[in-house]
Amino acid sequence: MKQSQLFTKTRREPPSDEVAKNAQLLIRAGYIHKEMAGVYAYLPLGLRVLNNVSRIIREEMNAIGGIEIQMTALQDKEKWVKSNRWDDAVVDVWFKTALKNDAQLGLGFTHDEALIDILKNYIASYKDLPRYIYQIQTKFRNELRSKSGIMRGREFLMKDLYSFTRTQQELDAFYEKVQRAYHNVFRRCGIGDSTYLTFSSGGTFSQFSHEFQTISDAGEDVIYVDQAKKIAVNKDVLNDEVLKGLGLTRSNLVEKKAIEVGNIFRQGTRFTDALGVYYADEKGERQSLYMGGYGIGVSRVVGTIVEVLADDKGLVWPKEVAPFAVHLIAIAGKSGEKVSAAADNLYADLEKAGVEVLYDDRDVSAGGKLADADLIGIPTRIVISEKTLEKDSVEVKERASGETKMVALSVAIDHFA
């Protein structure tokens, strides 16, 4: 992609109506456009990052047997009445609307009930189980507050996985697989070292559910971390009984603010029984389905990466998440044609070698290009200039570490490929 053709612009100053660092930087760097509070459009750079996080999640869900589908955003009221989750007193984040015939609809804030209704047509026997079904889809939540940028949106992208098994033991076994897969997701997204499996309330489902909490001062949650054991407890469930059950000592816990980037629940048979979905066992007898629910806020992960890794110059993307692998910058100087020709050739060769490149070919000052490169945060920056061509080389700088070195033009393609 040539930067002169990219549909975006950088900004020197943060937007006055944003207080969250993630939104300020993503808007300044031209990744997102704010439509209204809690609602953001993803511009080309932002969409590439969002798609990369989705790809990582998709790969890890597929690896544990997940099957991807796409459900509808519009939700039928009757399914949710059966589970007692249509009532605003029970779920207070619904966006609700009506058809012209006055039938009520909701915009999906999650999809448990909707998927269970689909199962009625496809699950009848023990031979049809287990099933692990997920989607990556836009969700809608009528949040009272929306001041955390893309980390708490009214419209946002979410991965929701649902497991359906024959027994509690099968549910527990898959639950452990999901825990490991989630750790892989957050490690690959560059926030694994600061993300903790966190014990929280299981609500009506079980004694505990689990959250994945990333340490950050921008977080809305308070957790207590045992750094040696790499686990944490949410403030809401912290008491002596819980600590004893988890084998934790209060004096070993450190209080931290954190961002919830994922959660997993053992839902048991609550929803499947409520919606009348069962299976026949080997004897032909009717049995309840055991269900689990597992969520990751895809756009929230993007915002969390920004909050955790960005520095005072701008964004810092991990390699698997970044919109491009390399940011190629031509600084023309007096030898404009020579530098441009060398940069054009390197750009073409890198693309042929399968390296994803953002090529800054704009007629902008050297200082402006370098400042924009820091703000945009692509992992590796290549600069071609008069000075580097005098040495038949390019200057290579790693965004995260700041490490700079010279690489000969003759080996540049092999180096980056």
Secondary structure as UniProt FT lines:
FT   HELIX           3..5
FT   TURN            16..17
FT   HELIX           21..28
FT   TURN            29..30
FT   STRAND          32..36
FT   TURN            37..38
FT   STRAND          39..42
FT   HELIX           44..63
FT   TURN            64..65
FT   STRAND          67..68
FT   STRAND          74..76
FT   HELIX           77..82
FT   TURN            83..84
FT   TURN            88..90
FT   TURN            92..93
FT   STRAND          95..98
FT   TURN            100..101
FT   STRAND          104..107
FT   HELIX           112..119
FT   TURN            120..122
FT   HELIX           126..128
FT   STRAND          131..140
FT   HELIX           149..151
FT   STRAND          155..165
FT   HELIX           168..188
FT   TURN            189..190
FT   HELIX           192..194
FT   STRAND          195..201
FT   TURN            203..205
FT   STRAND          208..215
FT   TURN            217..218
FT   STRAND          221..226
FT   TURN            227..230
FT   STRAND          231..234
FT   HELIX           235..237
FT   HELIX           240..246
FT   HELIX           250..252
FT   STRAND          254..268
FT   HELIX           270..274
FT   TURN            275..276
FT   STRAND          278..280
FT   TURN            282..283
FT   STRAND          286..288
FT   STRAND          290..297
FT   HELIX           298..309
FT   TURN            312..313
FT   TURN            319..321
FT   STRAND          326..331
FT   TURN            333..334
FT   HELIX           336..352
FT   TURN            353..354
FT   STRAND          357..360
FT   HELIX           366..376
FT   STRAND          380..385
FT   HELIX           386..390
FT   TURN            391..392
FT   STRAND          393..398
FT   TURN            399..401
FT   STRAND          404..408
FT   HELIX           409..411
FT   HELIX           412..416
//
